[in-house]
Amino acid sequence: MFQAGIFKGKTALVTGGGSGIGYEIARQLLQYGAELYISSRKPERLEVAAEKLREYGPCHTFPLDIREVEQVEALAAHIKAESGELHLLVNNAGGQFPSPAEDISPKGWQAVINTNLNGTWYMAQTMAKHFFLPQQSGCIINIIVDHYRGMPGMAHTAAARAGVDNLTKSLAVEWANRKVRINSVAPGIIQSSGLEHYPPELVAQVAKTIPMKRLGTTAEVAEAVLFMALSEYITGETLYIDGGSRLWGDVWEIA
Ligand SMILES: NC(=O)c1ccc[n+]([C@@H]2O[C@H](COP(=O)([O-])OP(=O)(O)OC[C@H]3O[C@@H](n4cnc5c(N)ncnc54)[C@H](OP(=O)(O)O)[C@@H]3O)[C@@H](O)[C@H]2O)c1
């Protein structure tokens, strides 16, 4: 899809790169020549993924929880020591659970906001301060969700991701004259490891509600991420990869 070696000389970091969508983003970046870092909480999962990814190019691992600022700082210091520069951050790590809004506990709410909004912010600000702003070059891509019409049944993550969507616009303008771009990619329902947390019967009926009548693939999301990373005049945008489902069709029935 892209020119061979188009990411040669670029260093990229993909959070949640040990599984699903993040793994495929990492794989494609390596395939097109990038040096790669993948990060998430479970070191074993990262190592297994990195072993496979090294077939495509140089892949480093760094276990961390994006909610812990000191760990995010330690990752920045590690990349600085190992590679000197960072050119692309893909904020892909995240998670949520389906629940009627009235049943979300304070703990559940805080966990989802903390991961998807605060963790994403810590990563963006830290990497910008250590790399992108002093370098006067860099790109951030946030993976969010299809929150275009709200997200009944997962109000917590939609609120967090709408926050990231808005943050994308503010940072895009604040950092534009320092040649730092920031965009979001909003996947619809993607056939990926993230779906293992949902009842299979629910997933099975979801495809019928999507205008394109199928789930998306991790490859399709990754291609969109690479496109956004390469598009030098796009900033502050959100690209939906959802087969049209933001516009039509109800993913599940609301009780
Ligand atoms: N699949 C879909 O249909 C879909 C649709 C829209 C958006 N998304 C979003 O796309 C992203 C990837 O989803 P996926 O389907 O590939 O699911 P996934 O395999 O569950 O990916 C989530 C990744 O995030 C990491 N992670 C979670 N919490 C973290 C934390 N606090 N600190 C660091 N890493 C953390 C996980 O690794 P560890 O457990 O090792 O930390 C995992 O690698 C997620 O943000 C998801 O919400 C997915």
The ligand as an ORCA input file, in Angstrom:
! r2SCAN-3c Opt
* xyz 0 1
  N     -11.341     -4.047     18.741
  C     -12.231     -3.098     18.546
  O     -13.315     -3.340     18.013
  C     -11.911     -1.678     18.937
  C     -12.785     -0.685     18.502
  C     -12.516      0.649     18.836
  C     -11.408      0.964     19.585
  N     -10.579     -0.032     20.020
  C      -9.429      0.379     20.834
  O      -8.256      0.030     20.132
  C      -7.211     -0.278     21.061
  C      -6.681     -1.684     20.802
  O      -7.747     -2.608     20.930
  P      -7.622     -4.174     20.642
  O      -8.877     -4.607     20.040
  O      -6.332     -4.468     19.962
  O      -7.644     -4.729     22.139
  P      -6.522     -5.303     23.111
  O      -5.792     -6.433     22.476
  O      -7.224     -5.524     24.403
  O      -5.519     -4.082     23.215
  C      -5.374     -3.245     24.312
  C      -3.885     -3.104     24.592
  O      -3.695     -2.067     25.538
  C      -2.798     -2.517     26.547
  N      -3.155     -1.816     27.784
  C      -4.366     -1.782     28.391
  N      -4.321     -1.025     29.502
  C      -3.046     -0.552     29.588
  C      -2.360      0.282     30.517
  N      -2.986      0.793     31.600
  N      -1.058      0.565     30.301
  C      -0.404      0.049     29.215
  N      -1.003     -0.749     28.311
  C      -2.302     -1.051     28.493
  C      -3.016     -4.027     26.629
  O      -1.852     -4.721     27.078
  P      -1.604     -5.160     28.614
  O      -2.809     -5.911     29.057
  O      -0.341     -5.950     28.547
  O      -1.416     -3.874     29.367
  C      -3.300     -4.375     25.179
  O      -2.090     -4.677     24.480
  C      -7.840     -0.104     22.448
  O      -7.610      1.198     22.929
  C      -9.307     -0.331     22.167
  O     -10.143      0.211     23.146
  C     -10.804     -1.326     19.714
*
